[in-house]
Every structure is written in C-alpha cells, then in structure tokens.
C-alpha cells in the first residue's frame, strides 16, 4: 500500500486531535456535523480490529455522548463506502 501524501481527517484525529487538550476542536466539529452537542468520552483503538488488510479501513473510533446522553460510536474512515 502506498503511503498517502496529503494530510487527511483520519490522520488528524489519530495524531493531533487524540490529545484531550484538543478535544474541544473535535467536539465542535462533530457537534456541527451531527446537529447536536457532542462530548467525547473516549478515543478507541481500532486498527487492530481488522482481520485482513483490506477488511476494514477505519483508523479510529470515537465514543461520544450526545445532548440526550446517548452513547454513539463514530468510525472515521478514509475509504469510500456507498452504504452501510
């Protein structure tokens, strides 16, 4: 697999926004994207969840709570998916 040359969203979350000091940036982005206040509870490890290299292309999962205190798992990917 060729390394990507551009900075991507999954890289930014994995490398920069994983720090609790930067959670406000990510919470603000997700809140606007999902139209509800989001609080990050935990950044989950997910790269080791794949069984084969092509099996799963997500790089990070985020456990969040919305304004109604519902727990939501957000999976960040860099590959295209038509539907789930």
Backbone as a chain_set.jsonl record, in Angstrom:
{"seq": "XXXXXXXXXXXXXXXXXXXXXXXXXXXXXXXXXXXXXXXXXXXXXXXXXXXXXXXXXXXXXXXXXXXXXXXXXXXXXXXXXXXX", "coords": {"N": [[0.847, -1.175, 0.0], [0.6, 2.195, -0.873], [1.935, 5.013, 0.794], [-0.083, 7.728, 1.879], [0.098, 11.067, 0.666], [-1.066, 13.41, 1.406], [-2.408, 15.324, 4.136], [-4.927, 13.898, 5.984], [-8.315, 13.656, 7.284], [-8.672, 11.438, 9.018], [-6.03, 10.991, 9.777], [-5.456, 13.378, 11.112], [-7.211, 13.196, 13.306], [-6.222, 10.886, 14.522], [-3.531, 11.53, 15.113], [-3.326, 14.267, 16.001], [-5.77, 15.297, 17.168], [-6.332, 13.421, 19.064], [-5.316, 13.991, 21.512], [-6.364, 15.021, 24.706], [-6.325, 17.717, 25.223], [-7.016, 18.853, 22.831], [-9.619, 18.083, 22.365], [-11.813, 19.808, 22.348], [-11.838, 21.027, 19.82], [-12.431, 18.865, 18.1], [-14.876, 18.044, 19.242], [-16.448, 20.312, 18.712], [-16.467, 20.254, 15.88], [-17.74, 17.762, 15.375], [-20.174, 18.23, 16.664], [-21.326, 20.249, 15.07], [-21.496, 18.846, 12.673], [-23.258, 16.752, 13.304], [-25.454, 18.037, 14.308], [-26.051, 18.296, 17.061], [-25.09, 18.68, 20.481], [-21.964, 17.39, 21.234], [-20.0, 15.315, 23.277], [-16.849, 14.088, 23.827], [-16.088, 10.935, 24.97], [-14.207, 8.904, 24.868], [-11.378, 7.878, 22.978], [-11.136, 5.237, 20.926], [-9.109, 2.367, 20.313], [-8.693, 1.0, 17.113], [-7.439, 0.011, 14.861], [-6.345, -2.5, 15.141], [-8.488, -4.16, 14.941], [-9.008, -5.251, 12.49], [-9.22, -8.068, 10.337], [-8.0, -8.737, 7.955], [-5.868, -6.924, 5.729], [-7.386, -5.494, 3.809], [-9.842, -5.612, 4.892], [-10.962, -3.792, 6.761], [-11.071, -0.37, 6.801], [-11.047, 1.699, 8.598], [-9.552, 4.042, 10.805], [-9.754, 5.095, 13.31], [-11.903, 5.01, 16.098], [-14.411, 6.728, 17.846], [-15.821, 7.237, 20.959], [-18.669, 8.802, 21.959], [-20.933, 11.086, 23.668], [-24.18, 12.327, 23.143], [-26.341, 15.284, 23.209], [-28.547, 14.301, 24.539], [-27.496, 12.439, 26.195], [-27.051, 9.978, 25.005], [-25.064, 7.247, 24.023], [-22.74, 7.14, 21.441], [-20.963, 5.57, 18.848], [-18.475, 6.612, 16.763], [-17.1, 6.077, 13.681], [-14.228, 6.712, 11.933], [-13.224, 6.945, 8.632], [-11.147, 6.54, 5.724], [-11.628, 5.48, 3.306], [-13.874, 5.026, 0.517], [-17.33, 4.453, 0.934], [-20.352, 3.204, -0.203], [-22.713, 2.588, 1.116], [-23.98, 1.455, 4.332]], "CA": [[0.0, 0.0, 0.0], [1.367, 3.427, -0.96], [1.585, 5.989, 1.821], [-0.768, 8.913, 1.379], [0.961, 12.24, 0.752], [-1.829, 14.53, 1.934], [-2.945, 15.178, 5.484], [-6.339, 13.562, 5.897], [-9.068, 13.803, 8.522], [-8.387, 10.331, 9.929], [-4.69, 11.218, 10.314], [-5.547, 14.477, 12.077], [-7.829, 12.691, 14.534], [-5.338, 9.911, 15.163], [-2.266, 12.102, 15.565], [-3.408, 15.585, 16.638], [-6.963, 15.507, 17.975], [-6.437, 12.378, 20.088], [-4.937, 14.618, 22.777], [-7.522, 15.613, 25.403], [-6.215, 19.166, 25.122], [-7.612, 19.263, 21.56], [-10.959, 17.521, 22.213], [-12.765, 20.881, 22.052], [-11.883, 21.208, 18.363], [-13.144, 17.723, 17.545], [-16.265, 18.11, 19.722], [-17.111, 21.361, 17.941], [-16.676, 19.766, 14.52], [-18.766, 16.712, 15.391], [-21.452, 18.85, 17.05], [-21.87, 20.9, 13.874], [-21.778, 17.809, 11.68], [-24.381, 15.915, 13.739], [-26.541, 18.922, 14.758], [-26.311, 18.093, 18.481], [-23.882, 18.847, 21.278], [-21.215, 16.139, 21.369], [-18.919, 15.259, 24.255], [-16.015, 12.906, 23.604], [-15.86, 10.13, 26.16], [-13.022, 8.07, 24.739], [-10.897, 7.537, 21.65], [-10.925, 3.793, 20.984], [-8.165, 1.775, 19.369], [-9.477, 0.201, 16.184], [-6.648, -0.541, 13.759], [-6.081, -3.921, 15.351], [-9.728, -4.913, 14.783], [-9.167, -5.817, 11.156], [-8.716, -9.427, 10.171], [-7.113, -8.68, 6.796], [-5.542, -5.547, 5.397], [-8.449, -4.837, 3.053], [-11.093, -5.906, 5.578], [-11.531, -2.64, 7.459], [-10.207, 0.762, 6.507], [-11.122, 2.786, 9.563], [-8.32, 4.279, 11.534], [-10.03, 5.483, 14.687], [-13.287, 5.049, 16.542], [-14.563, 7.679, 18.934], [-17.015, 7.029, 21.773], [-19.152, 10.132, 22.35], [-22.29, 11.219, 24.193], [-24.857, 13.47, 22.543], [-27.023, 16.169, 24.149], [-29.507, 13.49, 25.301], [-26.672, 11.458, 26.905], [-26.967, 8.707, 24.289], [-23.694, 6.89, 23.655], [-22.614, 6.939, 19.997], [-19.625, 5.23, 18.363], [-18.219, 7.236, 15.467], [-15.982, 5.446, 12.996], [-13.642, 7.601, 10.938], [-12.619, 6.174, 7.566], [-10.654, 7.294, 4.581], [-12.027, 4.824, 2.066], [-15.236, 5.337, 0.106], [-18.354, 3.446, 1.151], [-21.619, 3.659, -0.773], [-23.716, 2.486, 2.167], [-23.649, 0.56, 5.455]], "C": [[0.891, 1.237, 0.0], [0.972, 4.374, 0.155], [0.917, 7.205, 1.183], [0.113, 10.141, 1.603], [0.251, 13.445, 1.347], [-2.246, 14.261, 3.374], [-4.44, 14.944, 5.353], [-6.99, 13.677, 7.274], [-8.753, 12.681, 9.501], [-6.99, 10.484, 10.547], [-4.732, 12.305, 11.379], [-6.165, 14.007, 13.393], [-6.865, 11.767, 15.266], [-4.116, 10.571, 15.789], [-2.41, 13.391, 16.381], [-4.571, 15.676, 17.619], [-7.182, 14.428, 19.023], [-6.092, 12.94, 21.471], [-6.157, 15.277, 23.412], [-7.499, 17.136, 25.34], [-6.885, 19.697, 23.86], [-9.024, 18.727, 21.354], [-11.994, 18.59, 21.872], [-12.927, 21.116, 20.559], [-12.717, 20.101, 17.725], [-14.612, 17.715, 17.984], [-17.05, 19.166, 18.962], [-17.422, 20.912, 16.528], [-17.797, 18.739, 14.474], [-20.133, 17.264, 15.768], [-22.103, 19.53, 15.859], [-22.28, 19.881, 12.822], [-23.049, 17.032, 12.016], [-25.573, 16.716, 14.276], [-26.984, 18.634, 16.19], [-25.004, 18.291, 19.235], [-23.243, 17.485, 21.527], [-20.125, 16.312, 22.421], [-18.141, 13.974, 24.016], [-15.785, 12.215, 24.94], [-14.539, 9.382, 26.082], [-12.657, 7.925, 23.263], [-10.484, 6.076, 21.724], [-9.881, 3.352, 19.971], [-8.951, 0.89, 18.419], [-8.654, -0.413, 15.069], [-6.416, -2.033, 13.923], [-7.326, -4.779, 15.178], [-9.85, -5.584, 13.425], [-8.552, -7.209, 11.084], [-7.755, -9.518, 8.996], [-6.911, -7.215, 6.442], [-6.646, -4.802, 4.679], [-9.797, -4.935, 3.751], [-11.752, -4.668, 6.167], [-10.577, -1.47, 7.306], [-10.332, 1.891, 7.501], [-9.815, 2.888, 10.33], [-8.568, 4.655, 12.983], [-11.533, 5.438, 14.929], [-13.338, 5.965, 17.751], [-15.872, 7.373, 19.647], [-17.437, 8.394, 22.306], [-20.52, 10.017, 23.002], [-22.904, 12.443, 23.525], [-25.583, 14.28, 23.624], [-28.032, 15.43, 25.02], [-28.818, 12.372, 26.078], [-26.715, 10.063, 26.288], [-25.511, 8.475, 23.903], [-23.677, 6.544, 22.166], [-21.161, 6.567, 19.704], [-19.48, 5.795, 16.964], [-16.972, 6.592, 14.883], [-15.494, 6.385, 11.905], [-12.91, 6.739, 9.918], [-12.002, 7.1, 6.537], [-10.968, 6.611, 3.271], [-13.487, 5.164, 1.759], [-16.151, 4.168, 0.38], [-19.655, 4.009, 0.587], [-22.732, 3.591, 0.257], [-23.242, 1.514, 3.243], [-24.853, -0.264, 5.793]], "O": [[1.835, 1.32, 0.786], [-0.216, 4.526, 0.438], [1.299, 7.649, 0.1], [0.797, 10.237, 2.622], [0.904, 14.407, 1.753], [-2.416, 13.111, 3.778], [-5.137, 15.708, 4.685], [-6.307, 13.781, 8.292], [-8.583, 12.936, 10.693], [-6.791, 10.143, 11.713], [-4.113, 12.166, 12.434], [-5.697, 14.377, 14.47], [-6.712, 11.856, 16.484], [-3.712, 10.199, 16.891], [-1.684, 13.583, 17.356], [-4.389, 16.082, 18.766], [-8.133, 14.515, 19.799], [-6.539, 12.406, 22.486], [-6.896, 16.002, 22.746], [-8.551, 17.774, 25.398], [-7.283, 20.862, 23.815], [-9.584, 18.895, 20.271], [-12.962, 18.3, 21.169], [-14.034, 21.375, 20.086], [-13.6, 20.369, 16.911], [-15.495, 17.411, 17.181], [-18.206, 18.936, 18.605], [-18.518, 21.159, 16.024], [-18.697, 18.828, 13.638], [-21.148, 16.809, 15.24], [-23.311, 19.4, 15.658], [-23.303, 20.045, 12.157], [-23.827, 16.694, 11.124], [-26.588, 16.133, 14.657], [-28.173, 18.722, 16.496], [-23.927, 18.086, 18.675], [-23.904, 16.549, 21.976], [-19.423, 17.323, 22.45], [-18.722, 12.888, 24.006], [-15.345, 12.832, 25.91], [-13.835, 9.235, 27.081], [-13.536, 7.857, 22.404], [-9.591, 5.715, 22.49], [-9.792, 3.919, 18.882], [-9.792, 0.106, 18.861], [-9.152, -1.302, 14.379], [-6.302, -2.753, 12.931], [-7.241, -6.005, 15.258], [-10.733, -6.421, 13.239], [-7.514, -7.486, 11.684], [-6.798, -10.292, 9.035], [-7.713, -6.364, 6.827], [-6.835, -3.607, 4.905], [-10.79, -4.4, 3.258], [-12.97, -4.512, 6.08], [-9.399, -1.577, 7.649], [-9.769, 2.961, 7.273], [-9.078, 1.911, 10.469], [-7.662, 4.538, 13.808], [-12.326, 5.791, 14.057], [-12.424, 5.978, 18.576], [-16.917, 7.262, 19.008], [-16.678, 9.062, 23.008], [-21.183, 8.985, 22.904], [-22.243, 13.467, 23.357], [-25.451, 13.99, 24.813], [-28.342, 15.881, 26.123], [-29.482, 11.457, 26.566], [-26.446, 9.074, 26.97], [-24.812, 9.407, 23.503], [-24.496, 5.757, 21.691], [-20.238, 7.175, 20.247], [-20.279, 5.487, 16.079], [-15.917, 6.569, 15.517], [-16.273, 6.803, 11.048], [-12.08, 5.905, 10.28], [-12.302, 8.293, 6.491], [-10.604, 7.124, 2.213], [-14.241, 5.547, 2.654], [-15.803, 3.022, 0.097], [-20.017, 5.153, 0.866], [-23.612, 4.452, 0.27], [-22.228, 0.837, 3.079], [-24.802, -1.086, 6.708]]}, "num_chains": 1, "name": "protein.A"}
